[in-house]
């Protein structure tokens, strides 16, 4: 498989995108602006051919948490199920900066969110031996609307033999729908800045490749709740092997909060969240022509070792191509 072909098709949105609202004690809604596990194959590669590249993702997450802060209120036994449609457009310029290729990107989103909150009270024995319960109190909310928008004003990539890497500075704008009275929102309702370093080692003779990315997010306060999520480190990884047009491999991610939450809205304290995920990835490319090829990939992550955040499963199906 040719490097330029796959890089051109896959790069479209390996930068950053909206991470829909979710939650448990560390980080408001239990997440940050970077979508967990979004960077996958050829994440460190900027295509060598200038032009516009597109990648569209259907990113589905289902998870649960024992406690969270929703819009300034404490909630228990929270289940969330959302699908984010992510539409990334990247322009690779003909310009060079410090010897590297320069690119910019914008990633709008649309989100279907379903949140359920429940309190369970077990059976208990009252006066005169009478038994009461168990009791279940449940409430929920759904929302389908525009999500937040990510943008990359500066991404610079370099190549050295089989090794490829890029660095970038990204912004995150709260363009989604948000109402403090709702459980389900499609916005985190705060700004953020992210710095990213990504690398790829690819051997075109054997088809093996190893990918890694580190993203450090600095979050602003949510003005509606006076909740400021702490800084978050996201790590994404992928190891794959190509067999002609077919690729198989393993993907993984980690979300690690490095500083505590703050503000009057952090009612459960300055907890620091973390969660890990791992699973398989399958890729397929239809053509050897970089300007005509269509690449499709599918991956699944199962989360584990969650602390102060949601734990669940992620499925991401993506298609990418060059205009």
C-alpha positions as CSV (number, residue, x, y, z in Angstrom):
1,X,0.0,0.0,0.0
2,X,1.4,3.4,-1.0
3,X,2.0,5.8,1.8
4,X,0.8,8.9,-0.1
5,X,-2.4,7.2,-1.0
6,X,-3.4,6.1,2.4
7,X,-2.1,9.3,4.1
8,X,-4.1,11.5,1.7
9,X,-7.3,9.6,2.4
10,X,-6.9,9.1,6.1
11,X,-5.5,12.4,7.2
12,X,-8.8,14.3,6.6
13,X,-9.7,14.5,10.3
14,X,-6.9,12.9,12.3
15,X,-6.5,16.3,14.0
16,X,-9.2,16.8,16.5
17,X,-13.0,16.9,16.8
18,X,-15.8,17.5,19.2
19,X,-16.2,15.2,22.2
20,X,-19.9,15.2,23.1
21,X,-21.2,15.9,26.6
22,X,-20.9,13.1,29.1
23,X,-20.0,13.0,32.8
24,X,-18.7,11.6,36.0
25,X,-16.8,13.2,38.9
26,X,-13.5,14.1,37.2
27,X,-14.0,16.7,34.4
28,X,-17.4,18.2,34.0
29,X,-19.5,15.7,32.1
30,X,-16.6,13.3,32.4
31,X,-14.8,14.3,29.2
32,X,-12.7,16.8,27.4
33,X,-12.7,18.4,23.9
34,X,-10.6,15.6,22.3
35,X,-12.5,12.6,21.2
36,X,-11.0,9.5,22.8
37,X,-9.2,7.2,20.3
38,X,-9.9,9.4,17.2
39,X,-6.3,9.3,15.9
40,X,-5.7,6.0,14.2
41,X,-3.7,4.9,11.0
42,X,-1.3,7.3,9.5
43,X,-2.0,9.8,12.3
44,X,1.5,11.3,12.0
45,X,1.4,11.8,8.3
46,X,0.5,15.0,6.4
47,X,-0.2,14.1,2.7
48,X,2.4,15.4,0.3
49,X,-0.1,16.4,-2.3
50,X,-1.8,19.8,-1.7
51,X,-5.6,20.0,-1.8
52,X,-8.8,19.4,0.2
53,X,-9.3,16.2,2.1
54,X,-12.5,15.0,3.8
55,X,-13.2,12.5,6.6
56,X,-16.6,11.6,8.0
57,X,-17.1,9.6,11.1
58,X,-20.1,8.0,12.8
59,X,-18.8,7.8,16.4
60,X,-21.0,6.0,18.9
61,X,-20.4,5.7,22.6
62,X,-22.4,4.0,25.4
63,X,-21.2,4.1,29.0
64,X,-22.3,4.5,32.6
65,X,-21.0,6.2,35.8
66,X,-22.0,6.1,39.5
67,X,-22.0,9.9,40.0
68,X,-21.5,13.0,38.0
69,X,-22.1,16.8,37.9
70,X,-24.7,17.8,35.3
71,X,-25.2,21.5,34.9
72,X,-24.2,22.3,38.5
73,X,-26.3,19.4,40.0
74,X,-25.1,16.1,41.4
75,X,-26.6,13.1,39.5
76,X,-26.3,9.3,40.3
77,X,-26.4,6.1,38.2
78,X,-25.9,7.9,34.9
79,X,-26.2,6.2,31.6
80,X,-25.3,8.0,28.4
81,X,-25.7,6.9,24.8
82,X,-24.6,9.2,22.0
83,X,-23.7,9.3,18.3
84,X,-21.6,12.1,16.9
85,X,-21.5,12.7,13.2
86,X,-18.1,14.3,12.5
87,X,-17.3,16.1,9.2
88,X,-13.6,17.1,9.0
89,X,-12.3,19.2,6.1
90,X,-8.5,19.7,5.9
91,X,-6.7,21.9,3.4
92,X,-3.1,20.9,2.8
93,X,-1.3,23.9,1.5
94,X,1.6,24.1,-0.9
95,X,3.5,26.2,1.7
96,X,6.4,25.0,3.9
97,X,7.2,26.2,7.4
98,X,10.5,25.1,9.0
99,X,10.8,22.6,6.2
100,X,7.5,21.0,6.9
101,X,4.1,20.8,5.2
102,X,1.6,23.3,6.5
103,X,-2.1,22.5,6.8
104,X,-5.3,23.8,8.4
105,X,-8.6,22.1,9.3
106,X,-12.1,22.6,10.6
107,X,-14.4,19.9,12.1
108,X,-18.1,20.7,12.7
109,X,-20.3,18.0,14.2
110,X,-23.9,17.0,14.8
111,X,-24.8,15.0,18.0
112,X,-27.7,12.7,19.0
113,X,-27.5,12.5,22.8
114,X,-29.5,10.3,25.2
115,X,-28.9,10.7,29.0
116,X,-30.6,8.7,31.8
117,X,-30.2,9.4,35.5
118,X,-31.6,7.1,38.2
119,X,-31.5,6.6,42.0
120,X,-32.1,3.2,43.4
121,X,-33.1,2.6,47.0
122,X,-33.0,-1.0,48.2
123,X,-35.7,-2.6,50.2
124,X,-35.7,-1.8,53.9
125,X,-37.7,-2.9,57.0
126,X,-39.6,-0.2,58.9
127,X,-41.6,-0.1,62.1
128,X,-43.6,-3.2,63.1
129,X,-41.5,-5.3,60.6
130,X,-43.1,-3.9,57.5
131,X,-41.0,-4.0,54.4
132,X,-40.8,-1.1,52.0
133,X,-39.2,-0.9,48.5
134,X,-37.2,-1.3,46.5
135,X,-37.7,2.1,44.9
136,X,-36.4,3.4,41.6
137,X,-36.5,7.0,40.6
138,X,-35.5,7.7,37.0
139,X,-35.4,10.7,34.6
140,X,-33.9,11.1,31.2
141,X,-33.4,13.5,28.3
142,X,-32.6,13.3,24.6
143,X,-31.3,15.9,22.1
144,X,-30.3,16.0,18.5
145,X,-28.5,19.2,17.4
146,X,-25.4,20.8,16.2
147,X,-22.3,20.0,18.2
148,X,-19.2,21.9,19.1
149,X,-16.6,22.8,16.4
150,X,-12.9,22.1,16.4
151,X,-10.4,24.0,14.2
152,X,-6.7,23.7,13.5
153,X,-5.1,27.0,12.4
154,X,-1.6,25.4,12.3
155,X,-0.5,21.8,11.7
156,X,3.1,21.2,10.4
157,X,4.3,17.8,9.2
158,X,7.7,16.3,8.4
159,X,9.0,13.0,6.8
160,X,12.2,11.1,7.3
161,X,12.3,7.8,5.5
162,X,9.7,5.5,7.1
163,X,9.1,7.9,10.0
164,X,6.5,10.7,9.8
165,X,5.4,13.2,12.4
166,X,3.4,16.4,12.9
167,X,2.8,19.0,15.5
168,X,-0.2,21.3,15.8
169,X,-2.1,23.8,17.9
170,X,-5.9,23.4,17.9
171,X,-8.9,25.3,19.2
172,X,-12.3,24.1,20.4
173,X,-15.4,26.4,20.2
174,X,-18.7,25.8,22.0
175,X,-21.0,26.1,19.0
176,X,-23.4,23.3,20.0
177,X,-26.7,23.6,21.8
178,X,-26.6,24.1,25.6
179,X,-29.2,24.8,28.2
180,X,-28.4,24.5,31.9
181,X,-31.9,23.1,32.5
182,X,-31.3,20.1,30.2
183,X,-29.7,16.8,31.0
184,X,-28.8,16.2,27.4
185,X,-26.8,18.9,25.7
186,X,-24.6,18.8,22.5
187,X,-22.0,21.2,23.8
188,X,-19.5,21.3,26.6
189,X,-20.2,25.1,26.7
190,X,-16.5,26.1,27.2
191,X,-13.5,27.0,25.1
192,X,-10.3,24.9,25.0
193,X,-6.8,24.9,23.4
194,X,-5.0,21.7,22.6
195,X,-1.4,21.0,21.6
196,X,-0.7,17.8,19.7
197,X,2.3,15.6,18.7
198,X,1.7,12.6,16.4
199,X,4.0,10.1,14.8
200,X,3.8,7.2,12.4
201,X,6.4,4.6,11.4
202,X,5.4,2.8,8.2
203,X,7.3,0.2,6.2
204,X,5.7,0.0,2.7
205,X,7.5,-3.3,2.0
206,X,6.0,-5.2,4.9
207,X,2.8,-3.2,5.4
208,X,3.4,-2.8,9.1
209,X,2.8,0.6,10.8
210,X,2.9,1.9,14.3
211,X,1.1,5.1,15.3
212,X,1.0,7.3,18.4
213,X,-0.4,10.7,19.4
214,X,-0.4,12.8,22.5
215,X,-2.8,15.7,23.0
216,X,-2.8,18.1,25.9
217,X,-6.0,20.0,26.5
218,X,-6.3,23.2,28.6
219,X,-9.9,24.0,29.3
220,X,-11.7,27.3,30.0
221,X,-14.5,27.6,32.6
222,X,-18.1,26.8,31.7
223,X,-19.7,30.2,32.5
224,X,-23.2,28.7,33.0
225,X,-22.0,26.4,35.9
226,X,-18.8,28.0,37.0
227,X,-17.1,24.7,36.5
228,X,-13.5,24.6,35.2
229,X,-12.4,21.2,34.0
230,X,-8.7,20.4,34.8
231,X,-6.1,19.8,32.1
232,X,-6.4,16.5,30.2
233,X,-3.8,14.3,28.5
234,X,-5.2,12.1,25.7
235,X,-3.0,9.3,24.2
236,X,-4.0,7.4,21.0
237,X,-2.3,4.4,19.5
238,X,-2.6,2.0,16.6
239,X,-0.6,-1.0,15.3
240,X,-1.7,-2.4,11.9
241,X,-0.6,-4.7,9.1
242,X,-1.7,-4.2,5.5
243,X,-2.6,-7.2,3.2
244,X,-3.0,-5.4,-0.1
245,X,-6.0,-3.1,0.3
246,X,-7.1,-4.8,3.6
247,X,-5.6,-3.7,6.9
248,X,-6.0,-5.3,10.3
249,X,-4.7,-4.3,13.7
250,X,-5.2,-3.1,17.3
251,X,-6.1,0.4,18.5
252,X,-6.0,1.9,22.0
253,X,-6.5,5.1,23.9
254,X,-6.1,6.7,27.4
255,X,-7.7,9.8,28.8
256,X,-5.8,11.0,31.9
257,X,-6.7,14.2,33.8
258,X,-3.5,15.8,35.0
259,X,-4.9,18.7,37.2
260,X,-8.0,18.9,39.3
261,X,-11.3,20.6,38.6
262,X,-12.0,24.0,40.1
263,X,-14.7,26.6,40.4
264,X,-17.9,26.8,42.5
265,X,-19.6,24.3,40.2
266,X,-17.2,21.5,41.1
267,X,-19.4,20.3,43.9
268,X,-17.8,16.8,44.1
269,X,-14.3,18.2,44.5
270,X,-11.2,18.4,42.3
271,X,-11.3,14.7,41.2
272,X,-9.0,13.7,38.4
273,X,-10.5,11.2,36.0
274,X,-8.9,8.5,33.8
275,X,-10.0,5.7,31.6
276,X,-8.4,3.3,29.0
277,X,-9.7,1.6,25.9
278,X,-8.5,-1.1,23.5
279,X,-9.9,-3.0,20.6
280,X,-9.6,-4.1,16.9
281,X,-9.5,-2.0,13.7
282,X,-10.2,-3.0,10.1
283,X,-9.4,-0.8,7.1
284,X,-10.1,-1.1,3.3
285,X,-9.0,1.1,0.4
286,X,-10.7,0.8,-3.0
287,X,-8.0,2.2,-5.4
288,X,-4.3,2.7,-5.8
289,X,-4.9,6.2,-7.2
290,X,-4.6,8.8,-4.4
291,X,-7.0,11.2,-6.1
292,X,-9.7,8.6,-6.6
293,X,-9.4,6.2,-3.7
294,X,-12.1,5.7,-1.1
295,X,-10.9,4.5,2.3
296,X,-13.3,2.9,4.9
297,X,-12.3,1.9,8.4
298,X,-14.1,0.5,11.4
299,X,-12.9,0.2,15.0
300,X,-14.2,-0.8,18.4
301,X,-12.9,0.0,21.9
302,X,-13.8,-1.6,25.2
303,X,-13.0,0.6,28.2
304,X,-11.5,-0.5,31.5
305,X,-9.9,0.8,34.7
306,X,-12.1,3.9,34.8
307,X,-11.8,6.2,37.7
308,X,-14.1,9.2,38.3
309,X,-15.5,9.0,34.8
310,X,-17.7,6.9,32.5
311,X,-16.8,3.3,31.4
312,X,-18.3,1.7,28.3
313,X,-17.7,0.9,24.7
314,X,-16.9,3.0,21.6
315,X,-17.6,2.1,17.9
316,X,-16.3,4.4,15.2
317,X,-16.9,3.9,11.4
318,X,-15.2,6.4,9.1
319,X,-14.8,7.2,5.4
320,X,-12.2,9.4,3.8
321,X,-11.2,10.7,0.4
322,X,-9.5,13.6,-1.4
323,X,-11.6,16.1,-3.4
